[in-house]
């Protein structure tokens, strides 16, 4: 893993192209509801137990990386867009949208409240974490 000396975010490749930001994760949640903050905290607390795992703020999202970026959480006005990647489509009625890329599939889940971050939700995220660790 390479750490950008300017923004301190971690990346798979040395000198990986990215948009530096000195934004703090907390800044992404300014003016967001308590429910969204609690939902994010529950996700973060759980997935940060999986090692290796690094978290950093991007311009509009929170990015989690292990060997590569595997989870991107974008705080929106009334919900979190939670995106993780896998080699293939993971079937679940919780997935709002799939985006096919040449070598992976992005899975989007929308979360409004912390109770939605349950065991089944975490299991879906674990697929993304394991996928990133495998490659």
Secondary structure, DSSP 8 states (H G I E B T S, - for coil): -EE-TTT--EESSTT---------GGGGGTT--HHHHHHHHHHHHHHTTSSS-EEEE-SSSEEEESSSEEEEEEE-SSSEEEEEEESS----TT--EEEE-SS-EEEEEEE-SGGGS-HHHHHHHHHHHHHHHH-
